[in-house]
């Protein structure tokens, strides 16, 4: 059975730089430096661009001056960060991560309906599990249900 290819794991700084490339398109190093938010050093941007090329998510031109462009879509690059978040924050479970996101800011009725539409197909595909084997999931699910009842 072939192994599923895992997404490249990108740092927060690399993700910020990717966001600039997605927004602006191909950029020279100096342009990427000027577009980067915050106080990030020129050589740091250069290092990050080279690492992104090594990871296969950015390509650089052969022409001079060299231009860098994103070669993956935002969703593909973000999946590696989400995997890391689920592994670290959620201990392998998506429930604690969803709980953090839902608790971060109040959801309006439209957002709640969008979440219901997202979860509906997943719910019909999932296998029934015992909550006893996943106490964190059971607690998170109870908490989400309480939030739903309060609305």
Secondary structure, 3 states (H helix, E strand, C coil): CCCCCCCCCCCHHHHHHHHHHHHHCCEEHHHHHHHCCCCCCHHHHHHHHHHHHHCCCEEECCCCCCEEEECCCHHHHHHHHHHHHHHHCCCCCCHHHHHHHHHHCCCCHHHHHHHHHHHHHHHHHCCCCCHHHCHHHHHHHHHHHHHHHHC
